[in-house]
Amino acid sequence: MVLARAVITDRFHGHAVPRYIALLGQTLCVVPVVAPVIGGGIMSVWSWRAVFLTLCVFGLLLTVGVIAKVPETLPPQRCHRGGLLGSFRSMGRLAGHRPFLGNALVLGLSSAALFAYISGSSFVFERIHGLSAGMYAVIFAVNSGGQLLAGTVFSRLARRVRMNTLLTVPVVAAVAGALAQVVFTALTGESLAASWITQFVTFSAFGICVPATIALGQSLGRTAPGATSALLGGLQFLFGALASCLVGLFGESSSLPMGLIMLIALALAALCLVGLVRPWDGHGEVGAH
């Protein structure tokens, strides 16, 4: 994922960058819905070992595809010497740049909320609300469809609307969705409809928030696209892993732990947006310096 983003930054410029980054995001929305169906089909015919064989085949196909269709995209004059140490130096310089750090933290904290949902929603809908695995798959698919639709809207608006505006709106929407979920649960108890609607709003907002932060971050770190993508991706999955652990740590008897973790992460993301990104300054916009 990190290398794919860097390749996009090498190959495309201007408004094309967020459009193709959004396409990557849309792919990631579809895959979690399709993959369990494929896995279930494999398990119904063969043993669990066949799943790993299938993954191996996919890996081989991807390797062949990369060798055949993805040439070197970084021009020789832009290659950086210094190996791994040089990459860490580049990351250090990027981390010291306030707007970039803000975007990286917004991405990481949004991903924390996203992974909290992914790791906790099955317990909420199946154990608390008593839904079957099939019905939970439907809910997850609908929410993923909302994220996919939001990503499509983002790719269409990227040419006409400021990228910082496209980042601000979904952060506000995600905070509102997570806050509504916590408030409804605390005041009225567990409600299937309230959980689904509020999580749909929050999950859909990620379809715009994630590609917007990546597009702005890659724009701000264009001089070192590989280090930029690595730092963004590293924070994204580090925060996501920590949030997943927290959801499991605080039990599975209520949806409040998941909702509170999502709300805290998104509230911190909003603070980073206001305090570090400062979207009104327009850092990272196409044509901005």
C-alpha positions as CSV (number, residue, x, y, z in Angstrom):
1,M,0.0,0.0,0.0
2,V,2.8,2.4,0.9
3,L,4.6,1.8,-2.4
4,A,1.4,2.1,-4.4
5,R,0.8,5.5,-3.0
6,A,4.4,6.6,-3.8
7,V,4.0,5.3,-7.4
8,I,0.9,7.4,-7.8
9,T,2.7,10.4,-6.6
10,D,5.5,9.7,-9.1
11,R,3.2,9.1,-12.1
12,F,0.5,11.8,-11.6
13,H,0.4,15.4,-10.7
14,G,-2.2,18.1,-9.7
15,H,-5.8,17.0,-9.4
16,A,-5.1,13.5,-10.8
17,V,-3.3,12.5,-7.5
18,P,-6.3,12.6,-5.2
19,R,-8.5,11.0,-7.9
20,Y,-6.2,7.9,-8.1
21,I,-5.6,7.8,-4.3
22,A,-9.4,7.8,-4.0
23,L,-9.5,4.8,-6.4
24,L,-7.1,2.9,-4.1
25,G,-9.4,3.7,-1.2
26,Q,-12.5,2.5,-3.1
27,T,-10.7,-0.8,-3.8
28,L,-10.1,-1.2,-0.1
29,C,-13.8,-0.6,0.5
30,V,-14.8,-3.4,-1.9
31,V,-12.2,-6.0,-0.8
32,P,-13.4,-6.5,2.8
33,V,-16.9,-7.3,1.5
34,V,-15.8,-9.6,-1.3
35,A,-13.0,-11.4,0.5
36,P,-15.1,-13.1,3.2
37,V,-17.5,-14.4,0.5
38,I,-14.5,-15.9,-1.4
39,G,-13.1,-17.4,1.8
40,G,-16.5,-18.9,2.8
41,G,-16.8,-20.5,-0.7
42,I,-13.3,-22.0,-0.3
43,M,-14.0,-23.3,3.1
44,S,-17.3,-24.9,2.0
45,V,-15.4,-27.0,-0.6
46,W,-11.9,-27.5,0.8
47,S,-10.1,-27.4,4.1
48,W,-8.8,-24.2,5.8
49,R,-5.4,-24.9,4.3
50,A,-6.8,-24.0,0.9
51,V,-7.3,-20.4,2.0
52,F,-3.5,-20.1,2.4
53,L,-3.0,-21.7,-1.0
54,T,-5.3,-19.2,-2.5
55,L,-3.4,-16.3,-0.8
56,C,-0.2,-17.8,-2.3
57,V,-1.8,-17.8,-5.8
58,F,-3.0,-14.2,-5.4
59,G,0.5,-13.2,-4.3
60,L,2.1,-14.9,-7.4
61,L,-0.4,-13.2,-9.7
62,L,0.3,-9.8,-8.1
63,T,4.1,-10.4,-8.4
64,V,3.7,-11.2,-12.1
65,G,1.4,-8.1,-12.6
66,V,3.9,-5.8,-11.0
67,I,6.9,-7.2,-13.0
68,A,4.9,-7.0,-16.3
69,K,2.9,-3.7,-15.8
70,V,4.6,-1.5,-13.2
71,P,7.8,0.0,-14.5
72,E,10.2,2.1,-12.3
73,T,8.4,5.4,-11.8
74,L,11.0,7.4,-9.9
75,P,13.2,9.4,-12.3
76,P,17.0,8.7,-11.6
77,Q,17.6,12.4,-10.8
78,R,15.1,12.2,-8.0
79,C,16.6,9.1,-6.4
80,H,17.9,9.6,-2.8
81,R,21.1,8.0,-1.6
82,G,21.6,6.9,2.0
83,G,19.5,3.8,2.3
84,L,17.3,3.2,5.3
85,L,19.1,5.9,7.4
86,G,18.4,8.4,4.7
87,S,14.7,7.4,4.7
88,F,14.5,7.9,8.5
89,R,16.1,11.4,8.1
90,S,13.5,12.3,5.5
91,M,10.7,11.1,7.9
92,G,12.2,13.2,10.7
93,R,12.1,16.3,8.5
94,L,8.5,15.6,7.5
95,A,7.5,15.1,11.1
96,G,8.9,18.5,11.9
97,H,6.7,20.1,9.3
98,R,3.5,21.1,11.1
99,P,0.9,20.8,8.3
100,F,2.2,17.4,7.3
101,L,2.3,16.2,10.9
102,G,-1.2,17.3,11.3
103,N,-2.4,15.4,8.3
104,A,-0.5,12.3,9.4
105,L,-2.1,12.4,12.8
106,V,-5.6,13.0,11.4
107,L,-5.1,10.0,9.2
108,G,-3.7,7.9,12.1
109,L,-6.5,8.8,14.5
110,S,-9.2,8.4,11.8
111,S,-7.8,5.0,11.1
112,A,-7.9,4.2,14.9
113,A,-11.6,4.9,14.8
114,L,-12.0,2.8,11.6
115,F,-10.2,-0.2,13.0
116,A,-12.1,0.1,16.3
117,Y,-15.3,-0.3,14.2
118,I,-13.9,-3.2,12.2
119,S,-12.7,-5.1,15.3
120,G,-15.7,-4.3,17.5
121,S,-18.7,-4.1,15.2
122,S,-19.2,-7.9,14.8
123,F,-19.5,-8.3,18.6
124,V,-21.9,-5.3,18.8
125,F,-24.2,-6.6,16.1
126,E,-24.0,-10.4,16.7
127,R,-23.6,-10.7,20.5
128,I,-25.4,-7.6,21.7
129,H,-28.1,-7.2,19.1
130,G,-28.3,-11.0,18.4
131,L,-27.9,-10.8,14.6
132,S,-26.7,-13.8,12.6
133,A,-23.3,-13.7,10.9
134,G,-25.1,-13.3,7.6
135,M,-27.1,-10.3,8.7
136,Y,-23.9,-8.8,10.1
137,A,-22.3,-9.3,6.7
138,V,-25.2,-7.4,5.1
139,I,-24.7,-4.5,7.6
140,F,-21.0,-4.4,7.0
141,A,-21.5,-4.5,3.3
142,V,-24.0,-1.6,3.4
143,N,-21.6,0.5,5.5
144,S,-18.8,-0.4,3.1
145,G,-21.0,0.7,0.3
146,G,-21.5,4.1,2.0
147,Q,-17.7,4.4,2.2
148,L,-17.4,3.4,-1.4
149,L,-20.0,6.0,-2.5
150,A,-18.3,8.7,-0.4
151,G,-15.0,7.9,-2.1
152,T,-16.6,8.2,-5.5
153,V,-18.0,11.6,-4.5
154,F,-14.5,12.6,-3.3
155,S,-12.9,11.7,-6.6
156,R,-15.6,13.8,-8.5
157,L,-15.2,16.8,-6.2
158,A,-11.4,16.8,-6.0
159,R,-11.1,18.9,-9.2
160,R,-13.5,21.6,-8.0
161,V,-13.4,21.8,-4.2
162,R,-10.4,22.7,-2.0
163,M,-8.7,19.6,-0.6
164,N,-8.6,21.1,2.9
165,T,-12.4,21.6,2.7
166,L,-12.9,18.0,1.5
167,L,-10.9,17.0,4.6
168,T,-12.8,19.2,7.1
169,V,-16.3,18.2,6.2
170,P,-15.9,14.4,6.8
171,V,-14.0,14.9,10.0
172,V,-16.9,16.9,11.4
173,A,-19.4,14.3,10.1
174,A,-17.4,11.4,11.6
175,V,-17.2,13.2,15.0
176,A,-21.0,13.9,14.8
177,G,-21.7,10.2,14.0
178,A,-19.6,8.9,16.8
179,L,-21.0,11.4,19.3
180,A,-24.5,10.5,18.3
181,Q,-23.8,6.8,18.8
182,V,-22.4,7.3,22.3
183,V,-25.2,9.7,23.3
184,F,-28.0,7.4,22.0
185,T,-26.5,4.3,23.7
186,A,-25.9,6.2,27.0
187,L,-29.4,7.7,27.2
188,T,-31.7,5.1,25.6
189,G,-29.6,1.8,25.8
190,E,-28.6,-0.5,23.0
191,S,-30.5,0.1,19.8
192,L,-29.9,-1.7,16.5
193,A,-31.3,1.1,14.3
194,A,-29.3,3.8,16.2
195,S,-26.1,1.8,16.0
196,W,-26.4,1.1,12.3
197,I,-27.4,4.6,11.3
198,T,-24.7,6.4,13.3
199,Q,-22.0,3.9,12.3
200,F,-23.1,4.3,8.6
201,V,-22.5,8.1,8.9
202,T,-19.1,7.6,10.6
203,F,-18.0,4.9,8.3
204,S,-19.0,6.8,5.1
205,A,-17.1,9.8,6.3
206,F,-13.9,7.8,6.2
207,G,-14.4,7.4,2.5
208,I,-13.6,11.0,2.1
209,C,-11.4,11.7,5.1
210,V,-8.8,9.0,4.4
211,P,-8.0,9.9,0.7
212,A,-8.1,13.6,1.5
213,T,-5.4,13.3,4.3
214,I,-3.3,11.0,2.1
215,A,-3.6,13.4,-0.9
216,L,-2.6,16.4,1.2
217,G,0.2,14.5,3.0
218,Q,1.7,13.2,-0.3
219,S,1.5,16.8,-1.7
220,L,3.3,18.2,1.3
221,G,6.0,15.5,1.1
222,R,6.3,15.3,-2.7
223,T,10.1,15.7,-2.5
224,A,10.3,12.4,-0.7
225,P,7.3,10.4,-1.8
226,G,8.5,7.0,-0.5
227,A,9.3,8.3,3.0
228,T,6.1,10.3,3.0
229,S,3.9,7.3,2.1
230,A,5.8,5.1,4.7
231,L,5.2,7.6,7.5
232,L,1.6,8.1,6.6
233,G,1.0,4.3,6.3
234,G,3.0,3.5,9.4
235,L,1.0,5.9,11.6
236,Q,-2.2,4.7,10.0
237,F,-1.8,1.1,10.9
238,L,0.0,1.7,14.2
239,F,-2.9,3.7,15.5
240,G,-5.4,1.2,14.0
241,A,-3.7,-1.7,15.8
242,L,-3.7,0.1,19.1
243,A,-7.4,0.9,18.8
244,S,-8.2,-2.7,17.9
245,C,-6.5,-3.9,21.1
246,L,-8.3,-1.3,23.2
247,V,-11.7,-2.5,21.9
248,G,-10.9,-6.1,22.9
249,L,-9.5,-5.0,26.3
250,F,-12.6,-3.3,27.5
251,G,-15.0,-6.1,27.0
252,E,-17.8,-7.2,24.6
253,S,-20.9,-6.7,26.8
254,S,-21.7,-3.2,25.6
255,S,-21.2,-1.0,22.4
256,L,-20.1,1.9,24.6
257,P,-16.3,0.9,24.7
258,M,-16.2,0.8,20.9
259,G,-18.2,4.0,20.6
260,L,-16.1,5.9,23.1
261,I,-12.8,4.8,21.5
262,M,-14.1,5.9,18.1
263,L,-15.3,9.2,19.6
264,I,-12.1,10.0,21.4
265,A,-9.9,9.1,18.4
266,L,-12.1,11.3,16.1
267,A,-12.2,14.2,18.6
268,L,-8.4,14.1,18.8
269,A,-8.3,14.1,14.9
270,A,-10.5,17.2,14.9
271,L,-8.1,18.9,17.4
272,C,-5.2,18.0,15.1
273,L,-7.1,19.4,12.1
274,V,-7.7,22.7,13.8
275,G,-4.4,23.0,15.7
276,L,-1.9,21.6,13.2
277,V,-3.4,21.3,9.7
278,R,-5.2,24.7,9.9
279,P,-7.2,24.0,6.7
280,W,-7.9,27.7,6.2
281,D,-4.2,28.2,5.4
282,G,-4.5,25.9,2.4
283,H,-1.3,23.9,2.9
284,G,-0.9,21.1,0.4
285,E,-3.4,22.4,-2.1
286,V,-2.7,21.9,-5.8
287,G,-0.7,25.0,-6.9
288,A,-0.1,26.2,-3.4
289,H,3.4,26.7,-2.1
